[in-house]
Amino acid sequence: MEKTYTLEVAGVTRQLSIIPITDDLSIASFVILGDTELVTAAAPLLAEKLEQVDVLITAEAKGIPLIHEISRVMQMKKYYVARKSVKPYMEAPLVNEVESITTQKKQVLCLDGADAREIAGKRVAIIDDVISTGKSLQAIEDLVVQAGGIVVARAAILAEGNATLRSDILFLEELPLFPHAQMK
């Protein structure tokens, strides 16, 4: 029988599969891609928490539906995405490496130089679906700082593990980790 975790967030309930990611740890698999109901319920709640923000940025790809909806709710004309590779259209891209809990390998995040110029001097909110180790968040923050932006908020639908103890992030609900000793 598949093990699941019941998540309730923004008035929406989901049964999340618990999947192993290392020999010692499993996580509840939270995927917002394609989940219009959850994204549209969570976005206004996160938008309310974002005060004095000029710019929103996320990492490709899972944060894109959320940042799109938050920018729509906040009546912003644009949001920014740190891409997973340098694209031919990018002009003098800023590049940073990260190893997140879900990818478990080094990953590149890139910000187009044109986007970097638009972010310079702006108050920036970093948006993600889940903040866990904070490595992806930090990689995006490093790009924003390189671009001359000022990070004023870090927000996600969920905070996982030790991220729930952080006072510098905004989130709607906690998502537990599942050490294998607990799973037996």
N, C-alpha and C positions, 0 to 999 in steps of 0.2 A: 504494500500500500504506500502510495506517495505521501511524503510528509509535506504539510503546508502550514503557512502562517496566515492568520486572518488579519488583514490591514484595514483599518478604518481611517480615512483621511478626507477632509473637505466634504463630509456627508456621503462619501462613496466607500463601499466595501469591496475588497478584492481578496481572493484566496491566492497567495503567492507560493509557488513551489520552492521548497528548500533544496538548494543545490550545493554540492561540495565544490570549494574552489582551491583548497589545499588539503593535505592529509589530515590537518587538525581543525579545519574550519569550514563551515557551510554558511551560506547567506540566503536570505529570502529574495528570490529573483523579482525585482521590481522593474518593469519595462513600460514606459509611457508611450512608446511609439505605437500609434494606432488607437490609443485609448482617449478618444475625444471627450468622453464623459468626465474622466478623471482630470484631464488637463484643463478643461473649461471650468471645472469646479475649484481647482486649486489655484489657478492663475489670479483671480481677483483677490483671494486671501493673501497671496504673496505680494501682489501689487500694493495692497493696503499697508504693508510693512516697509515698503521702499519709499522713504522720504528723501526729498532733495536729490534726485537722481536724474542725470542728463542722458546717460547711455547705458544700454544693457548689452552684455556679452556672454556667450556660452561656448562650450567646446562641441565640435561635431561628434556625434550626431544625436544622441538621446535627448539632449537639452533643447533641441531646435523647436519641437512643437510647443514646449512650455514657454520659451522666450518669445516665440511668435505671439502666443495668446496674451502673455503679460504686456508686451509692447502694444497690442491692440487695445487692451483694457486701459492702458495708461495713455492712449492716443499718441503714441510715438510713431514717427514715420519710418524709422529704421532701427534694426538691431544688428549686432555684429557676431560673427561666428569664427572661432579659432579652428582652422581646418586641420585635418590629420596629415596633410602632405602639402608641399609647395605646389601650387598650380601654375600652369604656363602664363595665365593672365596676371599673376601677382607681380607687383612692382616693388622691389626692395623689401621682401617680406621679413618680418621678425620671426625667429624660430626658437622654440624651447622644447626640451625633452621631458617626458613624464612616464612614470610607471604606476598605473592605478591598480586598485584591488580587483577590478573586473577584467582588465586586459592581461594582467600579470606578465607584461613584457614592455620594453621601452616603446614609447609612442611619441611621435613628433606632433607638436601643435604649432601652427603657423598663422600669422596675422598679416594680411596684405598691407603693404606700406601705405596705400591710399587710405585704408581704414585706420591705420595707426595715426595718420595726420588728423583725421576727423575726431579721434578719441583724445588727442593731446589737450590737456587743460580741462577736460570734462570730468564730472563726478560720475563714476562708473559703478554699476551693480553687476556682480558676477552671478549668473543664474545656472543652476544644475538640477538634475532630477534628484540625485542622492549625494550627500557629502559623507564620505566614510573616512578614509585616511587623510584626506585633505590635499593629497599630492596633485590631483588634477586641478583643484581650485588654486593651489599655489602656482602651478605652471601658467595658468591663465593670468593670475595676478602679476606674475613676473612680466608677461607680455604687455599687460596694461601699463605697468610702471615704465617699461622700456619705451612705450609709445608716448609717455608723458601724461597718462591719465591718472586720476586719483580714485583709488578704490574706496568707496564709502559704504558698500554693502556686499555681503555674500549671502545668497539665498538659495534654498532648495525645498522641494516638497518634503523630503525626509533627511534626517541625520541618523547615521548608523554608527554603532560602536562608540568609541571615545569621542567622536564628533559631537555627540549629544551633550558633552560637558563643556564645549567651547562657548564662550560668551560673545565671540565675534561673528557668529553666523545666525541667520534667521531661517527657521524651518517650521513646518506645520506639525509634523509628528516624528516620533522616534521609531527606528527600525532596529530590532535586536540582531546581534550576530549569534551564530549557533556553533559554539565550540563542540567538537565531536564527543567530548566526554559527556556533554549534556544530551547528545542524540541517542545514546545507548539505552 
